[in-house]
Amino acid sequence: MRTIKETTGYKVFKYANGAFLALVCVVTLYPFVNLVAKAFSSEGAIAAGQVNLIPRGFNITTFAAVMSDDMFWINYRNTVVYTVVATVIAMAMTTTFAYALAKKHLKGRSFFVGIAVFTMFFSGGLIPNYLLINSLGFKNSIWAIVIPNAISVFNLLIMKSFFENFPPDLEEAASIDGLSTYGVFARIVLPLSKAVLATMVLFYAVSFWNSWFAAFLYMDKAELYPVTIYLRNLLAAATSMEDMGTDNVQIASNVQAVTMVLTVLPIICVYPFIQRYFVSGVMLGSVKG
């Protein structure tokens, strides 16, 4: 078996490219590693600027204070419920809408696409949205978070582009075998769209997990807050204490690091399982026929 000999230019490019990508990885990971180090460091070490990549004066007081609070776990459970329910509903609405818009024979297709794109640039405004949510009876309920953000137009357009490039022969063969439109969609299209579906699930889940403004706006009961509101209030309280000169181990920089670590940790744990679909899903969704 003959092997192709690498030229000198290609070797230089390969090593230079590898070094560049390694540098990018280091630059990308540094802020997060520094954040984790601060989360486990003492007040004095952080204030003295001694914390870089390794914790100084190991401290878990802030973690213990946050995680011993029952309200933290109630709000964390709320975040999980809101994220799961919102993602399921968003995926159901986005996939069905995108699949319909991908059919060029759909009557009024341009109109519906135009309406979707219009909402990317114009909205009703904060006060009209609040009045609408309140009049619908969604205030202090999960629906105030789920319904207004059920469809991301950006995600919709990616999925629409993907479905437009789906092989029509497969759908025609399934129809000849007796499957209805819904059967073709559920049994043929969706199973073959795992890459783009996994990508959209990640987009939606991260968005809903990190969301806090909708809950801050539409909810006024602490037991209904997501964990992002809880951590935001904790950070605000710690910052106020520091501004007043209060001697508290949970200084703002330490609390900020702890809150960010606790918030991002679940997403980091989930990401490796769907990472292999991520790049292919985005690329497939961007192919133009």
ROVEXBA-451848 format. One record per residue (C-alpha): residue number from 1; residue in three letters; x, y, z. Coordinates in Angstrom, 3 decimals. Example, Ala and Ser with C-alpha at 12.3 -4.5 7.8 and 13.67 -1.06 7.14 Angstrom:
+-----+-----+----------+----------+----------+
!   i !  aa !     east !    north !       up !
+-----+-----+----------+----------+----------+
!   1 ! ALA !   12.300 !   -4.500 !    7.800 !
!   2 ! SER !   13.670 !   -1.060 !    7.140 !
+-----+-----+----------+----------+----------+
***
This chain:
+-----+-----+----------+----------+----------+
!   i !  aa !     east !    north !       up !
+-----+-----+----------+----------+----------+
!   1 ! MET !    0.000 !    0.000 !    0.000 !
!   2 ! ARG !    1.472 !    3.290 !   -1.093 !
!   3 ! THR !    1.395 !    6.274 !    1.221 !
!   4 ! ILE !    1.327 !    9.881 !    0.114 !
!   5 ! LYS !    4.408 !   11.741 !    1.269 !
!   6 ! GLU !    3.670 !   14.990 !    3.047 !
!   7 ! THR !    5.333 !   18.040 !    1.591 !
!   8 ! THR !    7.345 !   20.431 !    3.737 !
!   9 ! GLY !    4.751 !   23.135 !    3.253 !
!  10 ! TYR !    1.964 !   20.823 !    4.426 !
!  11 ! LYS !    3.953 !   19.796 !    7.521 !
!  12 ! VAL !    4.566 !   23.440 !    8.398 !
!  13 ! PHE !    0.875 !   24.200 !    7.970 !
!  14 ! LYS !   -0.163 !   21.168 !   10.042 !
!  15 ! TYR !    2.055 !   22.023 !   12.992 !
!  16 ! ALA !    1.289 !   25.742 !   12.797 !
!  17 ! ASN !   -2.439 !   24.980 !   12.661 !
!  18 ! GLY !   -2.145 !   22.618 !   15.629 !
!  19 ! ALA !   -0.249 !   25.215 !   17.646 !
!  20 ! PHE !   -2.810 !   27.888 !   16.790 !
!  21 ! LEU !   -5.746 !   25.675 !   17.792 !
!  22 ! ALA !   -3.993 !   24.744 !   21.032 !
!  23 ! LEU !   -3.540 !   28.441 !   21.772 !
!  24 ! VAL !   -7.222 !   29.074 !   21.067 !
!  25 ! CYS !   -8.158 !   26.265 !   23.488 !
!  26 ! VAL !   -5.944 !   27.745 !   26.202 !
!  27 ! VAL !   -7.382 !   31.233 !   25.728 !
!  28 ! THR !  -10.917 !   29.814 !   25.784 !
!  29 ! LEU !  -10.427 !   27.644 !   28.872 !
!  30 ! TYR !   -8.425 !   30.136 !   30.926 !
!  31 ! PRO !  -11.371 !   32.325 !   32.089 !
!  32 ! PHE !  -13.398 !   29.298 !   33.159 !
!  33 ! VAL !  -10.500 !   27.660 !   35.020 !
!  34 ! ASN !   -9.807 !   30.990 !   36.722 !
!  35 ! LEU !  -13.479 !   31.186 !   37.689 !
!  36 ! VAL !  -13.404 !   27.713 !   39.244 !
!  37 ! ALA !  -10.214 !   28.598 !   41.126 !
!  38 ! LYS !  -11.857 !   31.715 !   42.577 !
!  39 ! ALA !  -14.917 !   29.692 !   43.595 !
!  40 ! PHE !  -12.735 !   27.551 !   45.875 !
!  41 ! SER !  -10.393 !   30.296 !   47.082 !
!  42 ! SER !  -10.418 !   32.356 !   50.264 !
!  43 ! GLU !  -11.455 !   35.983 !   50.550 !
!  44 ! GLY !   -7.953 !   37.193 !   51.304 !
!  45 ! ALA !   -6.367 !   35.395 !   48.353 !
!  46 ! ILE !   -8.941 !   36.811 !   45.916 !
!  47 ! ALA !   -8.647 !   40.324 !   47.317 !
!  48 ! ALA !   -4.846 !   40.136 !   47.090 !
!  49 ! GLY !   -5.027 !   39.013 !   43.451 !
!  50 ! GLN !   -3.209 !   35.756 !   44.165 !
!  51 ! VAL !   -5.723 !   33.465 !   42.448 !
!  52 ! ASN !   -4.890 !   32.444 !   38.897 !
!  53 ! LEU !   -5.416 !   28.822 !   37.842 !
!  54 ! ILE !   -5.045 !   27.138 !   41.245 !
!  55 ! PRO !   -7.253 !   27.852 !   44.297 !
!  56 ! ARG !   -5.503 !   29.690 !   47.133 !
!  57 ! GLY !   -6.633 !   29.250 !   50.706 !
!  58 ! PHE !   -9.089 !   26.476 !   49.859 !
!  59 ! ASN !  -12.604 !   27.543 !   50.829 !
!  60 ! ILE !  -16.023 !   25.940 !   50.333 !
!  61 ! THR !  -17.925 !   28.217 !   52.704 !
!  62 ! THR !  -19.872 !   29.856 !   49.908 !
!  63 ! PHE !  -20.776 !   26.526 !   48.319 !
!  64 ! ALA !  -21.925 !   25.231 !   51.703 !
!  65 ! ALA !  -23.978 !   28.362 !   52.394 !
!  66 ! VAL !  -25.712 !   28.231 !   49.023 !
!  67 ! MET !  -26.332 !   24.496 !   48.901 !
!  68 ! SER !  -27.613 !   24.260 !   52.495 !
!  69 ! ASP !  -30.478 !   26.604 !   51.675 !
!  70 ! ASP !  -33.745 !   24.780 !   50.883 !
!  71 ! MET !  -34.824 !   27.596 !   48.582 !
!  72 ! PHE !  -31.770 !   26.968 !   46.413 !
!  73 ! TRP !  -32.901 !   23.396 !   45.713 !
!  74 ! ILE !  -36.512 !   24.495 !   45.144 !
!  75 ! ASN !  -35.357 !   27.041 !   42.587 !
!  76 ! TYR !  -32.951 !   24.531 !   41.046 !
!  77 ! ARG !  -35.807 !   22.071 !   40.625 !
!  78 ! ASN !  -37.857 !   24.855 !   39.020 !
!  79 ! THR !  -35.059 !   25.506 !   36.535 !
!  80 ! VAL !  -34.892 !   21.839 !   35.566 !
!  81 ! VAL !  -38.683 !   21.665 !   35.113 !
!  82 ! TYR !  -38.841 !   24.928 !   33.165 !
!  83 ! THR !  -35.959 !   23.903 !   30.912 !
!  84 ! VAL !  -37.296 !   20.412 !   30.150 !
!  85 ! VAL !  -40.903 !   21.502 !   29.528 !
!  86 ! ALA !  -39.907 !   24.580 !   27.526 !
!  87 ! THR !  -37.415 !   22.651 !   25.392 !
!  88 ! VAL !  -39.919 !   19.882 !   24.603 !
!  89 ! ILE !  -42.604 !   22.388 !   23.596 !
!  90 ! ALA !  -40.135 !   24.525 !   21.639 !
!  91 ! MET !  -38.815 !   21.512 !   19.731 !
!  92 ! ALA !  -42.336 !   20.276 !   18.923 !
!  93 ! MET !  -43.405 !   23.667 !   17.587 !
!  94 ! THR !  -40.150 !   24.458 !   15.783 !
!  95 ! THR !  -39.830 !   21.099 !   14.009 !
!  96 ! THR !  -43.439 !   21.016 !   12.821 !
!  97 ! PHE !  -43.414 !   24.646 !   11.702 !
!  98 ! ALA !  -40.049 !   24.276 !    9.943 !
!  99 ! TYR !  -41.146 !   21.080 !    8.194 !
! 100 ! ALA !  -44.276 !   22.780 !    6.889 !
! 101 ! LEU !  -42.341 !   25.843 !    5.686 !
! 102 ! ALA !  -39.857 !   23.584 !    3.903 !
! 103 ! LYS !  -42.593 !   22.414 !    1.520 !
! 104 ! LYS !  -42.540 !   24.691 !   -1.512 !
! 105 ! HIS !  -46.079 !   23.712 !   -2.467 !
! 106 ! LEU !  -47.456 !   25.067 !    0.825 !
! 107 ! LYS !  -49.970 !   27.840 !    0.116 !
! 108 ! GLY !  -48.984 !   31.094 !    1.786 !
! 109 ! ARG !  -45.477 !   29.818 !    2.451 !
! 110 ! SER !  -43.813 !   33.175 !    1.731 !
! 111 ! PHE !  -46.302 !   34.925 !    3.983 !
! 112 ! PHE !  -45.570 !   32.665 !    6.955 !
! 113 ! VAL !  -41.805 !   32.930 !    6.418 !
! 114 ! GLY !  -42.137 !   36.701 !    6.246 !
! 115 ! ILE !  -44.126 !   36.811 !    9.483 !
! 116 ! ALA !  -41.487 !   34.686 !   11.228 !
! 117 ! VAL !  -38.614 !   36.852 !    9.979 !
! 118 ! PHE !  -40.525 !   40.025 !   10.893 !
! 119 ! THR !  -40.556 !   38.992 !   14.550 !
! 120 ! MET !  -36.751 !   38.814 !   14.545 !
! 121 ! PHE !  -36.554 !   42.578 !   14.112 !
! 122 ! PHE !  -39.752 !   43.900 !   15.703 !
! 123 ! SER !  -41.592 !   43.069 !   18.918 !
! 124 ! GLY !  -44.541 !   44.435 !   20.837 !
! 125 ! GLY !  -42.369 !   45.987 !   23.529 !
! 126 ! LEU !  -41.877 !   45.245 !   27.204 !
! 127 ! ILE !  -45.056 !   46.810 !   28.600 !
! 128 ! PRO !  -47.456 !   45.366 !   25.965 !
! 129 ! ASN !  -45.886 !   41.919 !   26.481 !
! 130 ! TYR !  -46.344 !   42.207 !   30.243 !
! 131 ! LEU !  -49.979 !   43.247 !   29.834 !
! 132 ! LEU !  -50.584 !   40.381 !   27.418 !
! 133 ! ILE !  -49.046 !   37.772 !   29.717 !
! 134 ! ASN !  -51.036 !   39.149 !   32.651 !
! 135 ! SER !  -54.331 !   39.192 !   30.719 !
! 136 ! LEU !  -53.814 !   35.595 !   29.591 !
! 137 ! GLY !  -53.411 !   34.509 !   33.212 !
! 138 ! PHE !  -49.830 !   33.326 !   32.693 !
! 139 ! LYS !  -48.319 !   35.438 !   35.463 !
! 140 ! ASN !  -46.717 !   33.355 !   38.228 !
! 141 ! SER !  -46.844 !   30.228 !   36.073 !
! 142 ! ILE !  -44.467 !   28.221 !   33.921 !
! 143 ! TRP !  -46.315 !   29.362 !   30.798 !
! 144 ! ALA !  -45.012 !   32.899 !   31.213 !
! 145 ! ILE !  -41.550 !   31.496 !   30.495 !
! 146 ! VAL !  -42.435 !   28.783 !   27.992 !
! 147 ! ILE !  -45.021 !   30.260 !   25.606 !
! 148 ! PRO !  -43.418 !   33.635 !   24.649 !
! 149 ! ASN !  -40.141 !   31.882 !   23.796 !
! 150 ! ALA !  -41.551 !   28.703 !   22.268 !
! 151 ! ILE !  -40.090 !   29.396 !   18.815 !
! 152 ! SER !  -36.703 !   30.911 !   18.064 !
! 153 ! VAL !  -36.790 !   32.200 !   14.510 !
! 154 ! PHE !  -33.054 !   31.615 !   14.141 !
! 155 ! ASN !  -33.498 !   27.930 !   15.038 !
! 156 ! LEU !  -36.586 !   27.768 !   12.847 !
! 157 ! LEU !  -34.707 !   28.962 !    9.779 !
! 158 ! ILE !  -31.860 !   26.496 !   10.378 !
! 159 ! MET !  -34.308 !   23.592 !   10.576 !
! 160 ! LYS !  -36.263 !   24.839 !    7.587 !
! 161 ! SER !  -33.075 !   24.907 !    5.524 !
! 162 ! PHE !  -32.222 !   21.383 !    6.677 !
! 163 ! PHE !  -35.664 !   19.989 !    5.787 !
! 164 ! GLU !  -35.524 !   21.683 !    2.374 !
! 165 ! ASN !  -32.462 !   19.575 !    1.564 !
! 166 ! PHE !  -33.980 !   16.344 !    2.846 !
! 167 ! PRO !  -34.104 !   13.699 !    0.035 !
! 168 ! PRO !  -37.658 !   13.829 !   -1.361 !
! 169 ! ASP !  -37.385 !   10.265 !   -2.678 !
! 170 ! LEU !  -37.506 !    8.895 !    0.860 !
! 171 ! GLU !  -40.704 !   10.745 !    1.648 !
! 172 ! GLU !  -42.292 !    9.692 !   -1.635 !
! 173 ! ALA !  -41.391 !    6.040 !   -1.033 !
! 174 ! ALA !  -42.870 !    6.199 !    2.476 !
! 175 ! SER !  -46.052 !    7.770 !    1.107 !
! 176 ! ILE !  -46.372 !    5.006 !   -1.490 !
! 177 ! ASP !  -46.044 !    2.469 !    1.350 !
! 178 ! GLY !  -49.100 !    4.032 !    2.974 !
! 179 ! LEU !  -47.704 !    6.474 !    5.510 !
! 180 ! SER !  -49.585 !    9.720 !    6.039 !
! 181 ! THR !  -47.864 !   13.095 !    6.184 !
! 182 ! TYR !  -47.593 !   12.809 !    9.960 !
! 183 ! GLY !  -46.291 !    9.264 !    9.652 !
! 184 ! VAL !  -43.607 !   10.308 !    7.178 !
! 185 ! PHE !  -42.565 !   13.142 !    9.470 !
! 186 ! ALA !  -42.472 !   11.030 !   12.647 !
! 187 ! ARG !  -41.098 !    7.756 !   11.283 !
! 188 ! ILE !  -38.845 !    8.870 !    8.405 !
! 189 ! VAL !  -37.837 !   12.526 !    8.704 !
! 190 ! LEU !  -37.209 !   12.882 !   12.438 !
! 191 ! PRO !  -35.124 !    9.686 !   12.876 !
! 192 ! LEU !  -32.867 !   10.842 !   10.037 !
! 193 ! SER !  -32.516 !   14.340 !   11.472 !
! 194 ! LYS !  -30.774 !   13.489 !   14.741 !
! 195 ! ALA !  -27.866 !   15.843 !   14.106 !
! 196 ! VAL !  -29.903 !   19.001 !   13.621 !
! 197 ! LEU !  -32.384 !   17.987 !   16.334 !
! 198 ! ALA !  -29.596 !   17.516 !   18.889 !
! 199 ! THR !  -28.178 !   20.895 !   17.928 !
! 200 ! MET !  -31.531 !   22.615 !   18.369 !
! 201 ! VAL !  -32.107 !   20.872 !   21.707 !
! 202 ! LEU !  -28.770 !   22.238 !   22.902 !
! 203 ! PHE !  -29.587 !   25.755 !   21.696 !
! 204 ! TYR !  -32.991 !   25.770 !   23.366 !
! 205 ! ALA !  -31.881 !   24.072 !   26.583 !
! 206 ! VAL !  -28.987 !   26.494 !   27.120 !
! 207 ! SER !  -31.262 !   29.443 !   26.373 !
! 208 ! PHE !  -33.962 !   28.373 !   28.824 !
! 209 ! TRP !  -31.463 !   27.280 !   31.476 !
! 210 ! ASN !  -29.739 !   30.661 !   31.497 !
! 211 ! SER !  -32.949 !   32.678 !   31.177 !
! 212 ! TRP !  -33.818 !   34.876 !   34.138 !
! 213 ! PHE !  -35.445 !   38.073 !   32.882 !
! 214 ! ALA !  -38.815 !   36.495 !   32.026 !
! 215 ! ALA !  -39.094 !   34.998 !   35.516 !
! 216 ! PHE !  -37.913 !   38.260 !   37.063 !
! 217 ! LEU !  -40.604 !   40.120 !   35.124 !
! 218 ! TYR !  -43.571 !   37.766 !   35.352 !
! 219 ! MET !  -43.098 !   36.068 !   38.743 !
! 220 ! ASP !  -43.259 !   37.589 !   42.214 !
! 221 ! LYS !  -43.142 !   34.455 !   44.372 !
! 222 ! ALA !  -39.719 !   33.216 !   45.496 !
! 223 ! GLU !  -40.777 !   29.558 !   45.382 !
! 224 ! LEU !  -41.452 !   29.911 !   41.633 !
! 225 ! TYR !  -38.113 !   31.494 !   40.715 !
! 226 ! PRO !  -35.531 !   29.609 !   38.632 !
! 227 ! VAL !  -32.110 !   29.177 !   40.177 !
! 228 ! THR !  -30.693 !   32.020 !   38.073 !
! 229 ! ILE !  -32.893 !   34.493 !   39.989 !
! 230 ! TYR !  -31.834 !   32.977 !   43.300 !
! 231 ! LEU !  -28.162 !   33.267 !   42.421 !
! 232 ! ARG !  -28.642 !   36.764 !   41.047 !
! 233 ! ASN !  -30.210 !   37.899 !   44.321 !
! 234 ! LEU !  -27.428 !   36.215 !   46.282 !
! 235 ! LEU !  -24.785 !   38.009 !   44.253 !
! 236 ! ALA !  -26.599 !   41.339 !   44.644 !
! 237 ! ALA !  -26.723 !   40.859 !   48.411 !
! 238 ! ALA !  -23.032 !   39.959 !   48.575 !
! 239 ! THR !  -22.117 !   42.981 !   46.484 !
! 240 ! SER !  -24.121 !   45.253 !   48.790 !
! 241 ! MET !  -22.344 !   43.807 !   51.832 !
! 242 ! GLU !  -18.966 !   44.434 !   50.241 !
! 243 ! ASP !  -19.934 !   48.003 !   49.332 !
! 244 ! MET !  -20.938 !   48.619 !   52.963 !
! 245 ! GLY !  -17.639 !   47.160 !   54.179 !
! 246 ! THR !  -19.270 !   44.161 !   55.837 !
! 247 ! ASP !  -16.760 !   41.492 !   56.856 !
! 248 ! ASN !  -18.244 !   38.486 !   55.103 !
! 249 ! VAL !  -16.444 !   35.469 !   53.658 !
! 250 ! GLN !  -18.900 !   35.445 !   50.772 !
! 251 ! ILE !  -17.443 !   38.504 !   49.088 !
! 252 ! ALA !  -18.800 !   39.493 !   45.696 !
! 253 ! SER !  -16.013 !   38.011 !   43.584 !
! 254 ! ASN !  -16.216 !   34.666 !   45.380 !
! 255 ! VAL !  -20.028 !   34.550 !   45.198 !
! 256 ! GLN !  -19.930 !   35.495 !   41.536 !
! 257 ! ALA !  -17.572 !   32.618 !   40.795 !
! 258 ! VAL !  -19.677 !   30.142 !   42.791 !
! 259 ! THR !  -22.922 !   31.230 !   41.124 !
! 260 ! MET !  -21.460 !   30.901 !   37.643 !
! 261 ! VAL !  -20.000 !   27.463 !   38.375 !
! 262 ! LEU !  -23.293 !   26.172 !   39.794 !
! 263 ! THR !  -25.244 !   27.588 !   36.859 !
! 264 ! VAL !  -23.039 !   26.302 !   34.063 !
! 265 ! LEU !  -22.184 !   22.896 !   35.546 !
! 266 ! PRO !  -25.286 !   20.981 !   34.305 !
! 267 ! ILE !  -24.847 !   22.263 !   30.755 !
! 268 ! ILE !  -21.189 !   21.219 !   30.789 !
! 269 ! CYS !  -22.229 !   17.733 !   31.933 !
! 270 ! VAL !  -24.806 !   17.393 !   29.140 !
! 271 ! TYR !  -22.751 !   18.897 !   26.313 !
! 272 ! PRO !  -20.306 !   15.978 !   25.764 !
! 273 ! PHE !  -23.196 !   13.627 !   25.014 !
! 274 ! ILE !  -24.491 !   15.724 !   22.116 !
! 275 ! GLN !  -21.247 !   17.394 !   21.009 !
! 276 ! ARG !  -20.754 !   14.893 !   18.187 !
! 277 ! TYR !  -24.010 !   16.065 !   16.632 !
! 278 ! PHE !  -23.342 !   19.751 !   17.143 !
! 279 ! VAL !  -21.069 !   20.701 !   14.240 !
! 280 ! SER !  -22.727 !   18.377 !   11.717 !
! 281 ! GLY !  -26.155 !   19.645 !   12.727 !
! 282 ! VAL !  -25.280 !   23.299 !   12.187 !
! 283 ! MET !  -23.501 !   22.561 !    8.914 !
! 284 ! LEU !  -26.325 !   20.432 !    7.574 !
! 285 ! GLY !  -28.801 !   23.136 !    8.448 !
! 286 ! SER !  -26.802 !   25.726 !    6.540 !
! 287 ! VAL !  -26.498 !   23.828 !    3.239 !
! 288 ! LYS !  -28.345 !   25.460 !    0.386 !
! 289 ! GLY !  -29.794 !   23.463 !   -2.431 !
+-----+-----+----------+----------+----------+
***
